C-alpha cells in the first residue's frame, strides 16, 4: 500500500447537502423547511425560551431568575468544632483536612468558620479565617497561618 492509495474510512466523508436545486436533488421545492409557517420563512424562528405563547418556564419559576455570579469563589468550609479530631499541637493543613475527611478536595481554597469550640492548641493553616474562628483558635493557645 502506498501513501497516495490511502483514503478516508467508509462513512467518514459526507456529501454536502445542496438545497433548493430542483426536485431531482431530493431537496427541492421546500428545501428541507417543510411547508409554510414561521420556521419556513427567511429569518424565521422563535427566541430562546419561547413556548408558542404559553407562559414560558422562566416566567413560571420566578425564584430561578436573577443574577448568578459565575466568578464566585467556592470555599471548602470547616468549622472550628470539627478541628477537635486532631491531637494536641498538630499542624492542620488542607492536606490534613482532606486526609481526615473534613473536606472533599484541595482544588478549592479552605475557610475556617467559628461554629463549635476547640479545647487544645493547634497550628491551623488555611486560606481564610472568620474573625470568630480566629479568636477561638488563639484563645485555645493555638496559632493561625494564612496560606
Residue frames as qw, qx, qy, qz and C-alpha x, y, z in Angstrom:
[[0.000, 0.889, 0.458, 0.000, 0.00, 0.00, 0.00],
 [0.432, 0.236, 0.006, 0.870, 1.27, 3.44, -0.93],
 [0.068, -0.367, -0.390, 0.842, 0.59, 6.81, 0.65],
 [0.274, 0.153, -0.287, -0.905, -1.31, 8.01, -2.42],
 [0.418, -0.199, -0.817, -0.345, -3.63, 4.97, -2.18],
 [0.144, -0.293, -0.744, 0.583, -4.79, 5.84, 1.33],
 [0.233, -0.449, -0.365, -0.782, -8.26, 7.29, 1.73],
 [0.399, -0.289, 0.424, -0.760, -10.76, 8.05, 4.43],
 [0.132, 0.080, 0.978, -0.144, -12.52, 5.10, 6.03],
 [0.156, -0.417, -0.743, -0.499, -16.01, 4.21, 4.84],
 [0.323, -0.764, -0.556, -0.051, -18.67, 6.57, 6.18],
 [0.460, -0.435, -0.181, 0.752, -16.17, 9.24, 7.26],
 [0.048, -0.116, 0.265, 0.956, -17.00, 11.64, 4.41],
 [0.307, 0.615, 0.673, -0.272, -20.46, 13.06, 3.72],
 [0.276, 0.435, 0.458, 0.724, -21.72, 14.81, 0.61],
 [0.038, 0.145, 0.225, -0.963, -22.68, 18.45, 1.14],
 [0.234, 0.590, 0.760, -0.140, -26.46, 18.97, 1.20],
 [0.031, 0.021, 0.323, 0.946, -27.43, 21.22, -1.73],
 [0.185, 0.555, 0.728, -0.358, -30.89, 22.62, -1.11],
 [0.318, 0.766, 0.179, -0.528, -33.22, 24.44, -3.48],
 [0.019, 0.489, -0.661, -0.569, -31.63, 22.99, -6.63],
 [0.589, 0.143, -0.548, -0.576, -34.60, 21.14, -8.13],
 [0.849, -0.227, 0.206, -0.431, -36.68, 18.16, -7.16],
 [0.868, 0.306, -0.386, 0.063, -34.21, 15.73, -8.71],
 [0.228, 0.516, -0.633, 0.530, -31.79, 16.51, -5.91],
 [0.545, -0.384, -0.732, 0.140, -34.30, 15.37, -3.29],
 [0.294, -0.502, -0.391, 0.713, -34.05, 18.77, -1.59],
 [0.068, 0.287, 0.387, 0.874, -36.06, 20.95, -3.97],
 [0.301, -0.662, -0.536, -0.429, -39.40, 22.77, -3.58],
 [0.503, -0.838, -0.121, -0.175, -39.45, 23.39, 0.20],
 [0.401, 0.636, -0.507, 0.422, -35.67, 22.90, 0.64],
 [0.536, -0.072, -0.740, 0.400, -35.99, 20.82, 3.82],
 [0.079, -0.124, 0.359, -0.922, -38.04, 23.51, 5.61],
 [0.164, 0.424, 0.847, -0.274, -41.42, 21.74, 5.46],
 [0.137, 0.711, 0.560, 0.402, -44.49, 23.72, 4.42],
 [0.023, 0.719, 0.027, 0.694, -45.44, 27.28, 5.27],
 [0.653, -0.685, -0.305, 0.102, -45.03, 28.81, 8.71],
 [0.224, -0.952, 0.208, 0.028, -42.74, 30.87, 10.85],
 [0.646, -0.466, 0.532, 0.287, -39.87, 28.37, 10.68],
 [0.705, 0.396, 0.473, 0.349, -40.08, 28.20, 6.87],
 [0.228, 0.964, 0.098, 0.091, -39.55, 31.94, 6.42],
 [0.575, 0.446, -0.257, 0.636, -36.28, 33.74, 5.95],
 [0.030, 0.397, -0.438, 0.806, -35.02, 34.85, 9.37],
 [0.712, -0.409, -0.252, -0.511, -37.86, 32.87, 10.90],
 [0.604, -0.061, -0.701, 0.375, -37.80, 31.10, 14.23],
 [0.482, -0.815, -0.211, -0.245, -38.51, 31.97, 17.81],
 [0.008, 0.744, -0.512, 0.429, -36.28, 33.38, 20.55],
 [0.397, 0.122, -0.850, 0.323, -34.70, 31.17, 23.17],
 [0.038, 0.156, 0.741, -0.652, -37.22, 30.11, 25.81],
 [0.490, 0.108, -0.108, -0.858, -40.29, 30.97, 23.70],
 [0.240, 0.086, 0.959, -0.122, -43.05, 28.38, 24.09],
 [0.015, -0.367, -0.758, -0.539, -45.54, 29.42, 21.44],
 [0.315, -0.523, -0.149, -0.778, -47.33, 31.95, 23.60],
 [0.760, -0.485, -0.430, 0.040, -47.66, 29.63, 26.60],
 [0.335, -0.904, 0.229, -0.131, -46.27, 31.24, 29.75],
 [0.614, 0.526, -0.548, 0.214, -42.57, 30.49, 29.49],
 [0.808, -0.266, -0.449, 0.274, -40.74, 28.41, 32.08],
 [0.403, 0.148, -0.288, 0.856, -38.60, 31.37, 33.10],
 [0.299, -0.381, 0.003, -0.875, -41.77, 33.31, 33.98],
 [0.789, -0.372, -0.393, -0.292, -43.44, 30.36, 35.71],
 [0.808, -0.330, -0.295, 0.389, -40.47, 29.93, 38.06],
 [0.091, 0.934, -0.072, 0.338, -39.59, 33.47, 39.15],
 [0.651, -0.710, 0.257, 0.072, -37.38, 32.26, 42.01],
 [0.842, 0.020, 0.317, 0.436, -34.95, 30.90, 39.42],
 [0.408, 0.819, 0.101, 0.391, -34.44, 34.33, 37.86],
 [0.370, -0.918, 0.117, 0.083, -31.82, 36.85, 38.83],
 [0.296, 0.804, -0.507, 0.091, -28.10, 37.21, 38.98],
 [0.947, -0.267, 0.094, 0.150, -25.66, 34.33, 39.47],
 [0.011, -0.875, 0.464, 0.135, -22.03, 35.32, 39.79],
 [0.958, 0.247, -0.136, 0.046, -20.11, 32.83, 37.66],
 [0.464, 0.583, -0.466, 0.477, -16.79, 34.13, 39.04],
 [0.600, -0.681, 0.193, -0.373, -17.61, 33.49, 42.71],
 [0.229, 0.464, -0.825, 0.227, -15.05, 31.63, 44.78],
 [0.869, -0.298, -0.309, -0.247, -16.18, 28.27, 46.17],
 [0.082, -0.622, 0.670, -0.398, -14.58, 27.54, 49.54],
 [0.628, -0.156, -0.754, 0.110, -14.07, 24.31, 51.45],
 [0.398, -0.657, 0.129, -0.627, -15.81, 25.12, 54.73],
 [0.631, -0.111, -0.699, 0.317, -14.54, 23.69, 58.03],
 [0.440, -0.806, -0.077, -0.388, -15.86, 24.71, 61.44],
 [0.013, -0.638, 0.635, -0.435, -13.59, 25.15, 64.47],
 [0.761, -0.269, 0.418, -0.418, -15.52, 22.43, 66.33],
 [0.954, 0.283, -0.071, -0.066, -14.52, 19.88, 63.69],
 [0.397, 0.692, -0.534, 0.279, -10.81, 20.51, 64.35],
 [0.584, -0.543, 0.492, -0.349, -11.05, 18.64, 67.67],
 [0.991, 0.128, 0.011, -0.029, -10.34, 15.38, 65.76],
 [0.593, 0.579, -0.388, 0.404, -6.68, 16.46, 65.58],
 [0.747, -0.427, -0.349, 0.370, -4.40, 15.76, 68.52],
 [0.319, -0.902, -0.035, 0.290, -2.73, 18.46, 70.63],
 [0.287, -0.691, 0.404, 0.527, -0.16, 20.60, 68.77],
 [0.638, 0.288, 0.625, 0.345, -0.87, 19.18, 65.29],
 [0.036, 0.372, -0.285, -0.883, -0.26, 21.37, 62.26],
 [0.517, 0.516, 0.660, -0.174, -3.59, 21.39, 60.42],
 [0.012, 0.343, -0.480, -0.807, -3.23, 21.99, 56.66],
 [0.698, 0.287, -0.105, -0.648, -5.73, 21.50, 53.83],
 [0.535, 0.284, -0.785, -0.128, -3.98, 18.18, 53.05],
 [0.022, 0.039, -0.873, 0.486, -4.51, 17.04, 56.66],
 [0.511, 0.212, 0.325, -0.767, -8.16, 18.10, 56.49],
 [0.681, 0.311, -0.458, -0.479, -8.55, 16.05, 53.31],
 [0.374, 0.199, -0.894, 0.143, -6.93, 13.03, 54.96],
 [0.141, 0.084, 0.749, -0.642, -9.26, 13.39, 57.95],
 [0.035, 0.459, 0.842, 0.282, -12.28, 13.54, 55.62],
 [0.018, -0.637, -0.410, 0.652, -13.33, 17.06, 56.64],
 [0.351, 0.645, -0.185, -0.653, -13.06, 18.36, 53.07],
 [0.873, 0.310, 0.372, -0.057, -13.53, 16.59, 49.73],
 [0.721, 0.523, 0.111, 0.442, -10.92, 18.30, 47.56],
 [0.449, -0.553, -0.003, 0.702, -7.94, 20.64, 47.78],
 [0.363, 0.440, 0.469, 0.675, -8.90, 22.30, 44.47],
 [0.159, -0.855, -0.273, -0.411, -10.90, 24.98, 46.31],
 [0.141, 0.470, -0.490, 0.721, -9.45, 27.34, 48.92],
 [0.505, -0.398, -0.742, 0.191, -10.22, 26.45, 52.55],
 [0.186, -0.570, 0.116, -0.792, -12.02, 28.69, 55.03],
 [0.344, -0.197, -0.813, 0.427, -12.27, 28.07, 58.77],
 [0.350, -0.595, -0.242, -0.682, -15.53, 29.21, 60.38],
 [0.055, -0.401, 0.600, -0.691, -16.27, 29.73, 64.06],
 [0.800, -0.293, -0.151, -0.501, -19.05, 27.22, 64.84],
 [0.915, -0.173, -0.338, 0.139, -18.23, 24.91, 67.73],
 [0.389, -0.868, 0.302, -0.063, -15.44, 25.00, 70.30],
 [0.745, 0.396, -0.462, 0.273, -11.81, 23.97, 70.37],
 [0.735, -0.677, -0.031, -0.001, -10.15, 22.79, 73.60],
 [0.754, -0.382, 0.248, 0.474, -6.47, 22.26, 72.70],
 [0.052, 0.788, -0.285, -0.543, -3.89, 24.35, 70.79],
 [0.773, 0.323, 0.471, 0.278, -3.37, 23.67, 67.08],
 [0.113, -0.460, 0.355, 0.806, -1.39, 25.36, 64.31],
 [0.560, 0.573, 0.590, -0.101, -4.08, 25.89, 61.68],
 [0.142, -0.317, 0.469, 0.812, -3.10, 26.78, 58.12],
 [0.402, 0.599, 0.693, 0.018, -5.88, 27.85, 55.74],
 [0.304, 0.415, 0.354, 0.781, -6.69, 30.41, 53.04],
 [0.227, -0.530, -0.052, -0.816, -9.23, 32.35, 55.12],
 [0.268, -0.263, -0.799, 0.470, -10.49, 32.54, 58.70],
 [0.253, -0.789, -0.377, -0.413, -13.65, 34.11, 60.06],
 [0.019, -0.641, 0.397, -0.657, -12.96, 36.55, 62.91],
 [0.768, -0.442, 0.212, -0.413, -14.74, 34.29, 65.43],
 [0.977, 0.086, -0.139, 0.138, -12.71, 31.25, 64.31],
 [0.462, 0.570, -0.362, 0.575, -9.50, 33.25, 64.64],
 [0.351, -0.614, 0.347, -0.616, -10.41, 34.31, 68.19],
 [0.923, -0.271, 0.095, -0.257, -11.33, 30.76, 69.28],
 [0.889, 0.254, -0.233, 0.301, -8.12, 29.20, 67.91],
 [0.282, 0.569, -0.389, 0.667, -5.93, 31.87, 69.53],
 [0.557, -0.551, 0.242, -0.572, -7.89, 31.66, 72.83],
 [0.985, -0.157, -0.009, -0.068, -7.21, 27.89, 72.96],
 [0.524, -0.653, 0.455, 0.304, -3.48, 28.64, 72.72],
 [0.768, 0.305, 0.465, 0.318, -3.21, 27.74, 69.06],
 [0.155, -0.512, 0.314, 0.784, -1.80, 29.63, 66.13],
 [0.664, 0.634, 0.374, -0.132, -3.08, 30.55, 62.67],
 [0.318, -0.353, 0.533, 0.700, -1.23, 30.77, 59.41],
 [0.588, 0.655, 0.182, -0.439, -2.90, 32.30, 56.35],
 [0.662, -0.013, 0.604, 0.444, -1.82, 30.40, 53.25]]
